[in-house]
Amino acid sequence: MFSSLLNTMRDRAAKRRRYNQLTSEILGLSDRDLSDINANRTDMLRHAYREVYGD
C-alpha cells in the first residue's frame, strides 16, 4: 500500500514537471514566433494539458 502511494505521488510529480516545462516553453514564445508558426497560445496550452494529463 505504501509503495502504491509513493508510486502515485512520483507519477503525479513527473506529470506536473512535464506540464510546467511545456507551459514554460509555450509562454516563452513571442507573438512573432507564434505568428511564424501560425499557432495560438491558448490552443497550445490546452494541447499540452491533454498530452500530459489526458482528456
mmCIF entry with sequence, helices, sheets and N, C-alpha, C, O atoms, coordinates in Angstrom:
data_MODEL
# 
_entry.id   MODEL 
# 
_entity.id                         1 
_entity.type                       polymer 
_entity.pdbx_number_of_molecules   1 
# 
_entity_poly.entity_id                      1 
_entity_poly.type                           'polypeptide(L)' 
_entity_poly.nstd_linkage                   no 
_entity_poly.nstd_monomer                   no 
_entity_poly.pdbx_seq_one_letter_code       MFSSLLNTMRDRAAKRRRYNQLTSEILGLSDRDLSDINANRTDMLRHAYREVYGD 
_entity_poly.pdbx_seq_one_letter_code_can   MFSSLLNTMRDRAAKRRRYNQLTSEILGLSDRDLSDINANRTDMLRHAYREVYGD 
_entity_poly.pdbx_strand_id                 A 
# 
loop_
_entity_poly_seq.entity_id 
_entity_poly_seq.num 
_entity_poly_seq.mon_id 
_entity_poly_seq.hetero 
1 1  MET n 
1 2  PHE n 
1 3  SER n 
1 4  SER n 
1 5  LEU n 
1 6  LEU n 
1 7  ASN n 
1 8  THR n 
1 9  MET n 
1 10 ARG n 
1 11 ASP n 
1 12 ARG n 
1 13 ALA n 
1 14 ALA n 
1 15 LYS n 
1 16 ARG n 
1 17 ARG n 
1 18 ARG n 
1 19 TYR n 
1 20 ASN n 
1 21 GLN n 
1 22 LEU n 
1 23 THR n 
1 24 SER n 
1 25 GLU n 
1 26 ILE n 
1 27 LEU n 
1 28 GLY n 
1 29 LEU n 
1 30 SER n 
1 31 ASP n 
1 32 ARG n 
1 33 ASP n 
1 34 LEU n 
1 35 SER n 
1 36 ASP n 
1 37 ILE n 
1 38 ASN n 
1 39 ALA n 
1 40 ASN n 
1 41 ARG n 
1 42 THR n 
1 43 ASP n 
1 44 MET n 
1 45 LEU n 
1 46 ARG n 
1 47 HIS n 
1 48 ALA n 
1 49 TYR n 
1 50 ARG n 
1 51 GLU n 
1 52 VAL n 
1 53 TYR n 
1 54 GLY n 
1 55 ASP n 
# 
_struct_asym.id          A 
_struct_asym.entity_id   1 
# 
loop_
_struct_conf.conf_type_id 
_struct_conf.id 
_struct_conf.pdbx_PDB_helix_id 
_struct_conf.beg_label_comp_id 
_struct_conf.beg_label_asym_id 
_struct_conf.beg_label_seq_id 
_struct_conf.pdbx_beg_PDB_ins_code 
_struct_conf.end_label_comp_id 
_struct_conf.end_label_asym_id 
_struct_conf.end_label_seq_id 
_struct_conf.pdbx_end_PDB_ins_code 
_struct_conf.beg_auth_comp_id 
_struct_conf.beg_auth_asym_id 
_struct_conf.beg_auth_seq_id 
_struct_conf.end_auth_comp_id 
_struct_conf.end_auth_asym_id 
_struct_conf.end_auth_seq_id 
_struct_conf.pdbx_PDB_helix_class 
_struct_conf.details 
_struct_conf.pdbx_PDB_helix_length 
HELX_P HELX_P1 AA1 PHE A 2  ? LEU A 27 ? PHE A 2  LEU A 27 1 ? 26 
HELX_P HELX_P2 AA2 ASP A 31 ? ASP A 36 ? ASP A 31 ASP A 36 1 ? 6  
HELX_P HELX_P3 AA3 ARG A 41 ? TYR A 53 ? ARG A 41 TYR A 53 1 ? 13 
# 
_struct_conf_type.id          HELX_P 
_struct_conf_type.criteria    ? 
_struct_conf_type.reference   ? 
# 
loop_
_atom_site.group_PDB 
_atom_site.id 
_atom_site.type_symbol 
_atom_site.label_atom_id 
_atom_site.label_alt_id 
_atom_site.label_comp_id 
_atom_site.label_asym_id 
_atom_site.label_entity_id 
_atom_site.label_seq_id 
_atom_site.pdbx_PDB_ins_code 
_atom_site.Cartn_x 
_atom_site.Cartn_y 
_atom_site.Cartn_z 
_atom_site.occupancy 
_atom_site.B_iso_or_equiv 
_atom_site.pdbx_formal_charge 
_atom_site.auth_seq_id 
_atom_site.auth_comp_id 
_atom_site.auth_asym_id 
_atom_site.auth_atom_id 
_atom_site.pdbx_PDB_model_num 
ATOM 1   N N  . MET A 1 1  ? 0.816   -1.186 0.000   1.00 0.00 ? 1  MET A N  1 
ATOM 2   C CA . MET A 1 1  ? 0.000   0.000  0.000   1.00 0.00 ? 1  MET A CA 1 
ATOM 3   C C  . MET A 1 1  ? 0.866   1.259  0.000   1.00 0.00 ? 1  MET A C  1 
ATOM 4   O O  . MET A 1 1  ? 0.605   2.189  -0.763  1.00 0.00 ? 1  MET A O  1 
ATOM 5   N N  . PHE A 1 2  ? 1.870   1.294  0.830   1.00 0.00 ? 2  PHE A N  1 
ATOM 6   C CA . PHE A 1 2  ? 2.734   2.468  0.885   1.00 0.00 ? 2  PHE A CA 1 
ATOM 7   C C  . PHE A 1 2  ? 3.469   2.662  -0.438  1.00 0.00 ? 2  PHE A C  1 
ATOM 8   O O  . PHE A 1 2  ? 3.617   3.790  -0.907  1.00 0.00 ? 2  PHE A O  1 
ATOM 9   N N  . SER A 1 3  ? 3.933   1.557  -1.045  1.00 0.00 ? 3  SER A N  1 
ATOM 10  C CA . SER A 1 3  ? 4.654   1.685  -2.311  1.00 0.00 ? 3  SER A CA 1 
ATOM 11  C C  . SER A 1 3  ? 3.719   2.172  -3.419  1.00 0.00 ? 3  SER A C  1 
ATOM 12  O O  . SER A 1 3  ? 4.147   2.899  -4.315  1.00 0.00 ? 3  SER A O  1 
ATOM 13  N N  . SER A 1 4  ? 2.457   1.778  -3.361  1.00 0.00 ? 4  SER A N  1 
ATOM 14  C CA . SER A 1 4  ? 1.480   2.246  -4.342  1.00 0.00 ? 4  SER A CA 1 
ATOM 15  C C  . SER A 1 4  ? 1.269   3.751  -4.208  1.00 0.00 ? 4  SER A C  1 
ATOM 16  O O  . SER A 1 4  ? 1.204   4.469  -5.205  1.00 0.00 ? 4  SER A O  1 
ATOM 17  N N  . LEU A 1 5  ? 1.163   4.214  -2.985  1.00 0.00 ? 5  LEU A N  1 
ATOM 18  C CA . LEU A 1 5  ? 1.000   5.641  -2.737  1.00 0.00 ? 5  LEU A CA 1 
ATOM 19  C C  . LEU A 1 5  ? 2.231   6.409  -3.204  1.00 0.00 ? 5  LEU A C  1 
ATOM 20  O O  . LEU A 1 5  ? 2.115   7.473  -3.811  1.00 0.00 ? 5  LEU A O  1 
ATOM 21  N N  . LEU A 1 6  ? 3.395   5.870  -2.920  1.00 0.00 ? 6  LEU A N  1 
ATOM 22  C CA . LEU A 1 6  ? 4.641   6.502  -3.330  1.00 0.00 ? 6  LEU A CA 1 
ATOM 23  C C  . LEU A 1 6  ? 4.744   6.573  -4.849  1.00 0.00 ? 6  LEU A C  1 
ATOM 24  O O  . LEU A 1 6  ? 5.165   7.593  -5.396  1.00 0.00 ? 6  LEU A O  1 
ATOM 25  N N  . ASN A 1 7  ? 4.363   5.498  -5.533  1.00 0.00 ? 7  ASN A N  1 
ATOM 26  C CA . ASN A 1 7  ? 4.387   5.487  -6.997  1.00 0.00 ? 7  ASN A CA 1 
ATOM 27  C C  . ASN A 1 7  ? 3.407   6.507  -7.577  1.00 0.00 ? 7  ASN A C  1 
ATOM 28  O O  . ASN A 1 7  ? 3.713   7.170  -8.568  1.00 0.00 ? 7  ASN A O  1 
ATOM 29  N N  . THR A 1 8  ? 2.246   6.632  -6.969  1.00 0.00 ? 8  THR A N  1 
ATOM 30  C CA . THR A 1 8  ? 1.257   7.610  -7.416  1.00 0.00 ? 8  THR A CA 1 
ATOM 31  C C  . THR A 1 8  ? 1.801   9.025  -7.256  1.00 0.00 ? 8  THR A C  1 
ATOM 32  O O  . THR A 1 8  ? 1.645   9.862  -8.145  1.00 0.00 ? 8  THR A O  1 
ATOM 33  N N  . MET A 1 9  ? 2.430   9.283  -6.133  1.00 0.00 ? 9  MET A N  1 
ATOM 34  C CA . MET A 1 9  ? 2.999   10.610 -5.890  1.00 0.00 ? 9  MET A CA 1 
ATOM 35  C C  . MET A 1 9  ? 4.113   10.921 -6.882  1.00 0.00 ? 9  MET A C  1 
ATOM 36  O O  . MET A 1 9  ? 4.212   12.042 -7.380  1.00 0.00 ? 9  MET A O  1 
ATOM 37  N N  . ARG A 1 10 ? 4.948   9.931  -7.167  1.00 0.00 ? 10 ARG A N  1 
ATOM 38  C CA . ARG A 1 10 ? 6.036   10.121 -8.141  1.00 0.00 ? 10 ARG A CA 1 
ATOM 39  C C  . ARG A 1 10 ? 5.477   10.390 -9.526  1.00 0.00 ? 10 ARG A C  1 
ATOM 40  O O  . ARG A 1 10 ? 5.977   11.255 -10.245 1.00 0.00 ? 10 ARG A O  1 
ATOM 41  N N  . ASP A 1 11 ? 4.447   9.656  -9.899  1.00 0.00 ? 11 ASP A N  1 
ATOM 42  C CA . ASP A 1 11 ? 3.826   9.829  -11.211 1.00 0.00 ? 11 ASP A CA 1 
ATOM 43  C C  . ASP A 1 11 ? 3.227   11.224 -11.338 1.00 0.00 ? 11 ASP A C  1 
ATOM 44  O O  . ASP A 1 11 ? 3.406   11.891 -12.358 1.00 0.00 ? 11 ASP A O  1 
ATOM 45  N N  . ARG A 1 12 ? 2.527   11.658 -10.321 1.00 0.00 ? 12 ARG A N  1 
ATOM 46  C CA . ARG A 1 12 ? 1.931   12.995 -10.349 1.00 0.00 ? 12 ARG A CA 1 
ATOM 47  C C  . ARG A 1 12 ? 2.993   14.081 -10.412 1.00 0.00 ? 12 ARG A C  1 
ATOM 48  O O  . ARG A 1 12 ? 2.834   15.066 -11.132 1.00 0.00 ? 12 ARG A O  1 
ATOM 49  N N  . ALA A 1 13 ? 4.065   13.907 -9.670  1.00 0.00 ? 13 ALA A N  1 
ATOM 50  C CA . ALA A 1 13 ? 5.152   14.896 -9.680  1.00 0.00 ? 13 ALA A CA 1 
ATOM 51  C C  . ALA A 1 13 ? 5.814   14.950 -11.054 1.00 0.00 ? 13 ALA A C  1 
ATOM 52  O O  . ALA A 1 13 ? 6.148   16.032 -11.538 1.00 0.00 ? 13 ALA A O  1 
ATOM 53  N N  . ALA A 1 14 ? 6.005   13.802 -11.677 1.00 0.00 ? 14 ALA A N  1 
ATOM 54  C CA . ALA A 1 14 ? 6.611   13.756 -13.008 1.00 0.00 ? 14 ALA A CA 1 
ATOM 55  C C  . ALA A 1 14 ? 5.698   14.434 -14.030 1.00 0.00 ? 14 ALA A C  1 
ATOM 56  O O  . ALA A 1 14 ? 6.171   15.176 -14.890 1.00 0.00 ? 14 ALA A O  1 
ATOM 57  N N  . LYS A 1 15 ? 4.406   14.184 -13.937 1.00 0.00 ? 15 LYS A N  1 
ATOM 58  C CA . LYS A 1 15 ? 3.462   14.834 -14.854 1.00 0.00 ? 15 LYS A CA 1 
ATOM 59  C C  . LYS A 1 15 ? 3.467   16.339 -14.651 1.00 0.00 ? 15 LYS A C  1 
ATOM 60  O O  . LYS A 1 15 ? 3.441   17.102 -15.617 1.00 0.00 ? 15 LYS A O  1 
ATOM 61  N N  . ARG A 1 16 ? 3.499   16.765 -13.394 1.00 0.00 ? 16 ARG A N  1 
ATOM 62  C CA . ARG A 1 16 ? 3.499   18.193 -13.105 1.00 0.00 ? 16 ARG A CA 1 
ATOM 63  C C  . ARG A 1 16 ? 4.754   18.865 -13.644 1.00 0.00 ? 16 ARG A C  1 
ATOM 64  O O  . ARG A 1 16 ? 4.686   19.962 -14.199 1.00 0.00 ? 16 ARG A O  1 
ATOM 65  N N  . ARG A 1 17 ? 5.911   18.199 -13.479 1.00 0.00 ? 17 ARG A N  1 
ATOM 66  C CA . ARG A 1 17 ? 7.165   18.745 -14.024 1.00 0.00 ? 17 ARG A CA 1 
ATOM 67  C C  . ARG A 1 17 ? 7.081   18.878 -15.542 1.00 0.00 ? 17 ARG A C  1 
ATOM 68  O O  . ARG A 1 17 ? 7.487   19.894 -16.107 1.00 0.00 ? 17 ARG A O  1 
ATOM 69  N N  . ARG A 1 18 ? 6.557   17.852 -16.192 1.00 0.00 ? 18 ARG A N  1 
ATOM 70  C CA . ARG A 1 18 ? 6.434   17.871 -17.655 1.00 0.00 ? 18 ARG A CA 1 
ATOM 71  C C  . ARG A 1 18 ? 5.482   18.985 -18.094 1.00 0.00 ? 18 ARG A C  1 
ATOM 72  O O  . ARG A 1 18 ? 5.774   19.717 -19.040 1.00 0.00 ? 18 ARG A O  1 
ATOM 73  N N  . TYR A 1 19 ? 4.354   19.113 -17.414 1.00 0.00 ? 19 TYR A N  1 
ATOM 74  C CA . TYR A 1 19 ? 3.389   20.159 -17.764 1.00 0.00 ? 19 TYR A CA 1 
ATOM 75  C C  . TYR A 1 19 ? 4.006   21.541 -17.561 1.00 0.00 ? 19 TYR A C  1 
ATOM 76  O O  . TYR A 1 19 ? 3.844   22.421 -18.406 1.00 0.00 ? 19 TYR A O  1 
ATOM 77  N N  . ASN A 1 20 ? 4.702   21.735 -16.464 1.00 0.00 ? 20 ASN A N  1 
ATOM 78  C CA . ASN A 1 20 ? 5.360   23.020 -16.201 1.00 0.00 ? 20 ASN A CA 1 
ATOM 79  C C  . ASN A 1 20 ? 6.398   23.338 -17.268 1.00 0.00 ? 20 ASN A C  1 
ATOM 80  O O  . ASN A 1 20 ? 6.536   24.487 -17.687 1.00 0.00 ? 20 ASN A O  1 
ATOM 81  N N  . GLN A 1 21 ? 7.127   22.315 -17.706 1.00 0.00 ? 21 GLN A N  1 
ATOM 82  C CA . GLN A 1 21 ? 8.133   22.510 -18.740 1.00 0.00 ? 21 GLN A CA 1 
ATOM 83  C C  . GLN A 1 21 ? 7.476   22.944 -20.050 1.00 0.00 ? 21 GLN A C  1 
ATOM 84  O O  . GLN A 1 21 ? 7.928   23.887 -20.700 1.00 0.00 ? 21 GLN A O  1 
ATOM 85  N N  . LEU A 1 22 ? 6.408   22.248 -20.427 1.00 0.00 ? 22 LEU A N  1 
ATOM 86  C CA . LEU A 1 22 ? 5.717   22.589 -21.667 1.00 0.00 ? 22 LEU A CA 1 
ATOM 87  C C  . LEU A 1 22 ? 5.121   23.990 -21.614 1.00 0.00 ? 22 LEU A C  1 
ATOM 88  O O  . LEU A 1 22 ? 5.259   24.762 -22.563 1.00 0.00 ? 22 LEU A O  1 
ATOM 89  N N  . THR A 1 23 ? 4.458   24.321 -20.506 1.00 0.00 ? 23 THR A N  1 
ATOM 90  C CA . THR A 1 23 ? 3.842   25.646 -20.413 1.00 0.00 ? 23 THR A CA 1 
ATOM 91  C C  . THR A 1 23 ? 4.906   26.745 -20.415 1.00 0.00 ? 23 THR A C  1 
ATOM 92  O O  . THR A 1 23 ? 4.698   27.811 -20.994 1.00 0.00 ? 23 THR A O  1 
ATOM 93  N N  . SER A 1 24 ? 6.022   26.491 -19.779 1.00 0.00 ? 24 SER A N  1 
ATOM 94  C CA . SER A 1 24 ? 7.100   27.477 -19.779 1.00 0.00 ? 24 SER A CA 1 
ATOM 95  C C  . SER A 1 24 ? 7.598   27.729 -21.201 1.00 0.00 ? 24 SER A C  1 
ATOM 96  O O  . SER A 1 24 ? 7.840   28.872 -21.587 1.00 0.00 ? 24 SER A O  1 
ATOM 97  N N  . GLU A 1 25 ? 7.748   26.667 -21.967 1.00 0.00 ? 25 GLU A N  1 
ATOM 98  C CA . GLU A 1 25 ? 8.201   26.825 -23.351 1.00 0.00 ? 25 GLU A CA 1 
ATOM 99  C C  . GLU A 1 25 ? 7.171   27.575 -24.184 1.00 0.00 ? 25 GLU A C  1 
ATOM 100 O O  . GLU A 1 25 ? 7.523   28.445 -24.980 1.00 0.00 ? 25 GLU A O  1 
ATOM 101 N N  . ILE A 1 26 ? 5.905   27.237 -23.998 1.00 0.00 ? 26 ILE A N  1 
ATOM 102 C CA . ILE A 1 26 ? 4.844   27.895 -24.766 1.00 0.00 ? 26 ILE A CA 1 
ATOM 103 C C  . ILE A 1 26 ? 4.750   29.374 -24.389 1.00 0.00 ? 26 ILE A C  1 
ATOM 104 O O  . ILE A 1 26 ? 4.657   30.236 -25.262 1.00 0.00 ? 26 ILE A O  1 
ATOM 105 N N  . LEU A 1 27 ? 4.774   29.661 -23.098 1.00 0.00 ? 27 LEU A N  1 
ATOM 106 C CA . LEU A 1 27 ? 4.670   31.052 -22.649 1.00 0.00 ? 27 LEU A CA 1 
ATOM 107 C C  . LEU A 1 27 ? 5.905   31.871 -23.028 1.00 0.00 ? 27 LEU A C  1 
ATOM 108 O O  . LEU A 1 27 ? 5.848   33.099 -23.092 1.00 0.00 ? 27 LEU A O  1 
ATOM 109 N N  . GLY A 1 28 ? 7.000   31.191 -23.274 1.00 0.00 ? 28 GLY A N  1 
ATOM 110 C CA . GLY A 1 28 ? 8.228   31.872 -23.678 1.00 0.00 ? 28 GLY A CA 1 
ATOM 111 C C  . GLY A 1 28 ? 8.246   32.268 -25.145 1.00 0.00 ? 28 GLY A C  1 
ATOM 112 O O  . GLY A 1 28 ? 9.118   33.023 -25.574 1.00 0.00 ? 28 GLY A O  1 
ATOM 113 N N  . LEU A 1 29 ? 7.290   31.765 -25.918 1.00 0.00 ? 29 LEU A N  1 
ATOM 114 C CA . LEU A 1 29 ? 7.230   32.121 -27.331 1.00 0.00 ? 29 LEU A CA 1 
ATOM 115 C C  . LEU A 1 29 ? 6.690   33.543 -27.475 1.00 0.00 ? 29 LEU A C  1 
ATOM 116 O O  . LEU A 1 29 ? 5.722   33.928 -26.820 1.00 0.00 ? 29 LEU A O  1 
ATOM 117 N N  . SER A 1 30 ? 7.323   34.292 -28.328 1.00 0.00 ? 30 SER A N  1 
ATOM 118 C CA . SER A 1 30 ? 6.837   35.654 -28.580 1.00 0.00 ? 30 SER A CA 1 
ATOM 119 C C  . SER A 1 30 ? 5.637   35.587 -29.528 1.00 0.00 ? 30 SER A C  1 
ATOM 120 O O  . SER A 1 30 ? 5.378   34.561 -30.157 1.00 0.00 ? 30 SER A O  1 
ATOM 121 N N  . ASP A 1 31 ? 4.921   36.692 -29.612 1.00 0.00 ? 31 ASP A N  1 
ATOM 122 C CA . ASP A 1 31 ? 3.802   36.761 -30.546 1.00 0.00 ? 31 ASP A CA 1 
ATOM 123 C C  . ASP A 1 31 ? 4.295   36.549 -31.974 1.00 0.00 ? 31 ASP A C  1 
ATOM 124 O O  . ASP A 1 31 ? 3.605   35.953 -32.802 1.00 0.00 ? 31 ASP A O  1 
ATOM 125 N N  . ARG A 1 32 ? 5.474   37.038 -32.243 1.00 0.00 ? 32 ARG A N  1 
ATOM 126 C CA . ARG A 1 32 ? 6.064   36.864 -33.585 1.00 0.00 ? 32 ARG A CA 1 
ATOM 127 C C  . ARG A 1 32 ? 6.347   35.387 -33.856 1.00 0.00 ? 32 ARG A C  1 
ATOM 128 O O  . ARG A 1 32 ? 6.071   34.893 -34.949 1.00 0.00 ? 32 ARG A O  1 
ATOM 129 N N  . ASP A 1 33 ? 6.895   34.684 -32.866 1.00 0.00 ? 33 ASP A N  1 
ATOM 130 C CA . ASP A 1 33 ? 7.144   33.242 -33.024 1.00 0.00 ? 33 ASP A CA 1 
ATOM 131 C C  . ASP A 1 33 ? 5.846   32.513 -33.326 1.00 0.00 ? 33 ASP A C  1 
ATOM 132 O O  . ASP A 1 33 ? 5.795   31.670 -34.222 1.00 0.00 ? 33 ASP A O  1 
ATOM 133 N N  . LEU A 1 34 ? 4.798   32.836 -32.579 1.00 0.00 ? 34 LEU A N  1 
ATOM 134 C CA . LEU A 1 34 ? 3.505   32.188 -32.780 1.00 0.00 ? 34 LEU A CA 1 
ATOM 135 C C  . LEU A 1 34 ? 2.951   32.499 -34.165 1.00 0.00 ? 34 LEU A C  1 
ATOM 136 O O  . LEU A 1 34 ? 2.374   31.630 -34.819 1.00 0.00 ? 34 LEU A O  1 
ATOM 137 N N  . SER A 1 35 ? 3.125   33.721 -34.600 1.00 0.00 ? 35 SER A N  1 
ATOM 138 C CA . SER A 1 35 ? 2.666   34.106 -35.929 1.00 0.00 ? 35 SER A CA 1 
ATOM 139 C C  . SER A 1 35 ? 3.431   33.347 -37.009 1.00 0.00 ? 35 SER A C  1 
ATOM 140 O O  . SER A 1 35 ? 2.850   32.904 -38.000 1.00 0.00 ? 35 SER A O  1 
ATOM 141 N N  . ASP A 1 36 ? 4.730   33.204 -36.809 1.00 0.00 ? 36 ASP A N  1 
ATOM 142 C CA . ASP A 1 36 ? 5.559   32.492 -37.791 1.00 0.00 ? 36 ASP A CA 1 
ATOM 143 C C  . ASP A 1 36 ? 5.136   31.041 -37.962 1.00 0.00 ? 36 ASP A C  1 
ATOM 144 O O  . ASP A 1 36 ? 5.205   30.495 -39.064 1.00 0.00 ? 36 ASP A O  1 
ATOM 145 N N  . ILE A 1 37 ? 4.701   30.417 -36.875 1.00 0.00 ? 37 ILE A N  1 
ATOM 146 C CA . ILE A 1 37 ? 4.293   29.008 -36.967 1.00 0.00 ? 37 ILE A CA 1 
ATOM 147 C C  . ILE A 1 37 ? 2.773   28.858 -37.048 1.00 0.00 ? 37 ILE A C  1 
ATOM 148 O O  . ILE A 1 37 ? 2.238   27.751 -36.982 1.00 0.00 ? 37 ILE A O  1 
ATOM 149 N N  . ASN A 1 38 ? 2.087   30.005 -37.195 1.00 0.00 ? 38 ASN A N  1 
ATOM 150 C CA . ASN A 1 38 ? 0.630   30.023 -37.329 1.00 0.00 ? 38 ASN A CA 1 
ATOM 151 C C  . ASN A 1 38 ? -0.038  29.262 -36.188 1.00 0.00 ? 38 ASN A C  1 
ATOM 152 O O  . ASN A 1 38 ? -0.850  28.364 -36.414 1.00 0.00 ? 38 ASN A O  1 
ATOM 153 N N  . ALA A 1 39 ? 0.317   29.636 -34.963 1.00 0.00 ? 39 ALA A N  1 
ATOM 154 C CA . ALA A 1 39 ? -0.183  28.929 -33.782 1.00 0.00 ? 39 ALA A CA 1 
ATOM 155 C C  . ALA A 1 39 ? -0.898  29.885 -32.838 1.00 0.00 ? 39 ALA A C  1 
ATOM 156 O O  . ALA A 1 39 ? -0.719  31.101 -32.902 1.00 0.00 ? 39 ALA A O  1 
ATOM 157 N N  . ASN A 1 40 ? -1.696  29.317 -31.978 1.00 0.00 ? 40 ASN A N  1 
ATOM 158 C CA . ASN A 1 40 ? -2.441  30.060 -30.974 1.00 0.00 ? 40 ASN A CA 1 
ATOM 159 C C  . ASN A 1 40 ? -1.986  29.568 -29.604 1.00 0.00 ? 40 ASN A C  1 
ATOM 160 O O  . ASN A 1 40 ? -2.019  28.369 -29.331 1.00 0.00 ? 40 ASN A O  1 
ATOM 161 N N  . ARG A 1 41 ? -1.563  30.492 -28.746 1.00 0.00 ? 41 ARG A N  1 
ATOM 162 C CA . ARG A 1 41 ? -1.020  30.131 -27.433 1.00 0.00 ? 41 ARG A CA 1 
ATOM 163 C C  . ARG A 1 41 ? -2.036  29.344 -26.601 1.00 0.00 ? 41 ARG A C  1 
ATOM 164 O O  . ARG A 1 41 ? -1.676  28.358 -25.959 1.00 0.00 ? 41 ARG A O  1 
ATOM 165 N N  . THR A 1 42 ? -3.284  29.766 -26.608 1.00 0.00 ? 42 THR A N  1 
ATOM 166 C CA . THR A 1 42 ? -4.321  29.095 -25.824 1.00 0.00 ? 42 THR A CA 1 
ATOM 167 C C  . THR A 1 42 ? -4.509  27.651 -26.281 1.00 0.00 ? 42 THR A C  1 
ATOM 168 O O  . THR A 1 42 ? -4.618  26.742 -25.458 1.00 0.00 ? 42 THR A O  1 
ATOM 169 N N  . ASP A 1 43 ? -4.545  27.449 -27.591 1.00 0.00 ? 43 ASP A N  1 
ATOM 170 C CA . ASP A 1 43 ? -4.693  26.090 -28.118 1.00 0.00 ? 43 ASP A CA 1 
ATOM 171 C C  . ASP A 1 43 ? -3.486  25.223 -27.757 1.00 0.00 ? 43 ASP A C  1 
ATOM 172 O O  . ASP A 1 43 ? -3.627  24.040 -27.449 1.00 0.00 ? 43 ASP A O  1 
ATOM 173 N N  . MET A 1 44 ? -2.312  25.822 -27.800 1.00 0.00 ? 44 MET A N  1 
ATOM 174 C CA . MET A 1 44 ? -1.100  25.071 -27.465 1.00 0.00 ? 44 MET A CA 1 
ATOM 175 C C  . MET A 1 44 ? -1.113  24.669 -25.993 1.00 0.00 ? 44 MET A C  1 
ATOM 176 O O  . MET A 1 44 ? -0.723  23.550 -25.658 1.00 0.00 ? 44 MET A O  1 
ATOM 177 N N  . LEU A 1 45 ? -1.554  25.561 -25.114 1.00 0.00 ? 45 LEU A N  1 
ATOM 178 C CA . LEU A 1 45 ? -1.619  25.236 -23.685 1.00 0.00 ? 45 LEU A CA 1 
ATOM 179 C C  . LEU A 1 45 ? -2.646  24.134 -23.434 1.00 0.00 ? 45 LEU A C  1 
ATOM 180 O O  . LEU A 1 45 ? -2.409  23.238 -22.625 1.00 0.00 ? 45 LEU A O  1 
ATOM 181 N N  . ARG A 1 46 ? -3.770  24.196 -24.115 1.00 0.00 ? 46 ARG A N  1 
ATOM 182 C CA . ARG A 1 46 ? -4.802  23.169 -23.980 1.00 0.00 ? 46 ARG A CA 1 
ATOM 183 C C  . ARG A 1 46 ? -4.261  21.811 -24.446 1.00 0.00 ? 46 ARG A C  1 
ATOM 184 O O  . ARG A 1 46 ? -4.489  20.784 -23.806 1.00 0.00 ? 46 ARG A O  1 
ATOM 185 N N  . HIS A 1 47 ? -3.551  21.827 -25.557 1.00 0.00 ? 47 HIS A N  1 
ATOM 186 C CA . HIS A 1 47 ? -2.970  20.590 -26.076 1.00 0.00 ? 47 HIS A CA 1 
ATOM 187 C C  . HIS A 1 47 ? -1.911  20.033 -25.113 1.00 0.00 ? 47 HIS A C  1 
ATOM 188 O O  . HIS A 1 47 ? -1.829  18.821 -24.915 1.00 0.00 ? 47 HIS A O  1 
ATOM 189 N N  . ALA A 1 48 ? -1.115  20.904 -24.525 1.00 0.00 ? 48 ALA A N  1 
ATOM 190 C CA . ALA A 1 48 ? -0.098  20.457 -23.559 1.00 0.00 ? 48 ALA A CA 1 
ATOM 191 C C  . ALA A 1 48 ? -0.746  19.773 -22.379 1.00 0.00 ? 48 ALA A C  1 
ATOM 192 O O  . ALA A 1 48 ? -0.270  18.736 -21.917 1.00 0.00 ? 48 ALA A O  1 
ATOM 193 N N  . TYR A 1 49 ? -1.830  20.349 -21.887 1.00 0.00 ? 49 TYR A N  1 
ATOM 194 C CA . TYR A 1 49 ? -2.545  19.748 -20.747 1.00 0.00 ? 49 TYR A CA 1 
ATOM 195 C C  . TYR A 1 49 ? -3.067  18.364 -21.125 1.00 0.00 ? 49 TYR A C  1 
ATOM 196 O O  . TYR A 1 49 ? -2.919  17.407 -20.365 1.00 0.00 ? 49 TYR A O  1 
ATOM 197 N N  . ARG A 1 50 ? -3.671  18.268 -22.291 1.00 0.00 ? 50 ARG A N  1 
ATOM 198 C CA . ARG A 1 50 ? -4.203  16.974 -22.741 1.00 0.00 ? 50 ARG A CA 1 
ATOM 199 C C  . ARG A 1 50 ? -3.095  15.944 -22.944 1.00 0.00 ? 50 ARG A C  1 
ATOM 200 O O  . ARG A 1 50 ? -3.270  14.764 -22.642 1.00 0.00 ? 50 ARG A O  1 
ATOM 201 N N  . GLU A 1 51 ? -1.964  16.397 -23.454 1.00 0.00 ? 51 GLU A N  1 
ATOM 202 C CA . GLU A 1 51 ? -0.856  15.471 -23.676 1.00 0.00 ? 51 GLU A CA 1 
ATOM 203 C C  . GLU A 1 51 ? -0.355  14.877 -22.367 1.00 0.00 ? 51 GLU A C  1 
ATOM 204 O O  . GLU A 1 51 ? -0.041  13.689 -22.294 1.00 0.00 ? 51 GLU A O  1 
ATOM 205 N N  . VAL A 1 52 ? -0.284  15.702 -21.344 1.00 0.00 ? 52 VAL A N  1 
ATOM 206 C CA . VAL A 1 52 ? 0.244   15.247 -20.061 1.00 0.00 ? 52 VAL A CA 1 
ATOM 207 C C  . VAL A 1 52 ? -0.795  14.503 -19.230 1.00 0.00 ? 52 VAL A C  1 
ATOM 208 O O  . VAL A 1 52 ? -0.521  13.427 -18.699 1.00 0.00 ? 52 VAL A O  1 
ATOM 209 N N  . TYR A 1 53 ? -1.979  15.078 -19.122 1.00 0.00 ? 53 TYR A N  1 
ATOM 210 C CA . TYR A 1 53 ? -2.997  14.534 -18.217 1.00 0.00 ? 53 TYR A CA 1 
ATOM 211 C C  . TYR A 1 53 ? -4.101  13.741 -18.904 1.00 0.00 ? 53 TYR A C  1 
ATOM 212 O O  . TYR A 1 53 ? -4.896  13.088 -18.228 1.00 0.00 ? 53 TYR A O  1 
ATOM 213 N N  . GLY A 1 54 ? -4.168  13.782 -20.207 1.00 0.00 ? 54 GLY A N  1 
ATOM 214 C CA . GLY A 1 54 ? -5.240  13.094 -20.912 1.00 0.00 ? 54 GLY A CA 1 
ATOM 215 C C  . GLY A 1 54 ? -6.466  13.991 -21.015 1.00 0.00 ? 54 GLY A C  1 
ATOM 216 O O  . GLY A 1 54 ? -6.464  15.122 -20.529 1.00 0.00 ? 54 GLY A O  1 
ATOM 217 N N  . ASP A 1 55 ? -7.504  13.481 -21.646 1.00 0.00 ? 55 ASP A N  1 
ATOM 218 C CA . ASP A 1 55 ? -8.727  14.282 -21.854 1.00 0.00 ? 55 ASP A CA 1 
ATOM 219 C C  . ASP A 1 55 ? -9.507  14.499 -20.619 1.00 0.00 ? 55 ASP A C  1 
ATOM 220 O O  . ASP A 1 55 ? -10.550 15.151 -20.654 1.00 0.00 ? 55 ASP A O  1 
# 
